[in-house]
């Protein structure tokens, strides 16, 4: 599955692993992509979890692409 990054500057293949990490007061969705590991940046952990769940549902339902929400 292809993922269009939040900044709309790059498309990556679905990384093997994706997780949420906190940096200062932001929650980043990180993947194992070689050059651009940050897929999206969100203000709350809850929003980051929602987006991560959406990615999983797209993948589980066999969708070919996912666009990272801006917020």
C-alpha positions in Angstrom: 0.0 0.0 0.0 1.2 3.5 -0.8 1.0 6.3 1.8 1.1 10.0 0.9 2.9 11.7 3.7 1.2 14.5 5.7 3.4 17.2 4.2 2.3 16.0 0.7 6.0 15.9 -0.4 6.5 12.2 -0.7 4.8 8.8 -1.2 6.2 5.8 0.5 5.4 2.1 0.5 3.7 0.8 3.6 6.5 0.4 6.2 6.9 -3.0 7.9 6.4 -1.3 11.3 4.5 1.9 12.2 4.2 3.4 15.7 3.4 6.5 17.7 6.1 8.4 19.6 5.9 11.6 21.7 8.4 14.4 20.9 7.9 17.4 23.2 4.2 18.1 23.1 3.6 16.4 19.7 2.7 12.9 18.7 4.4 11.6 15.6 3.5 8.5 13.6 6.8 6.9 12.6 7.5 4.2 10.1 10.5 2.2 9.1 10.7 4.0 5.8 14.4 4.5 4.9 14.6 8.2 4.2 11.5 9.7 5.7 10.4 7.9 8.9 7.8 10.5 10.0 4.5 9.9 8.3 2.5 12.5 10.3 2.5 14.9 13.2 -0.5 15.3 15.5 -1.3 17.5 18.6 -2.8 14.7 20.7 -2.0 11.0 21.3 -5.7 10.2 20.7 -5.6 11.8 17.2 -2.4 9.9 16.4 -4.1 6.6 17.5 -7.1 7.3 15.3 -4.9 7.9 12.3 -2.9 4.7 13.0 -6.1 2.8 13.2 -7.3 4.2 9.9 -4.1 3.1 8.2 -4.5 -0.4 9.6 -8.2 -0.6 8.4 -7.2 0.6 4.9 -4.5 -2.1 4.8 -6.8 -4.8 6.3 -9.5 -4.0 3.7 -7.0 -4.3 0.8 -6.9 -0.6 -0.2 -4.0 0.4 -2.4 -3.4 3.9 -0.9 -3.8 6.1 2.1 -3.5 9.9 2.4 -2.2 11.0 5.8 -4.6 13.6 7.3 -3.2 17.1 7.8 -4.7 17.2 11.4 
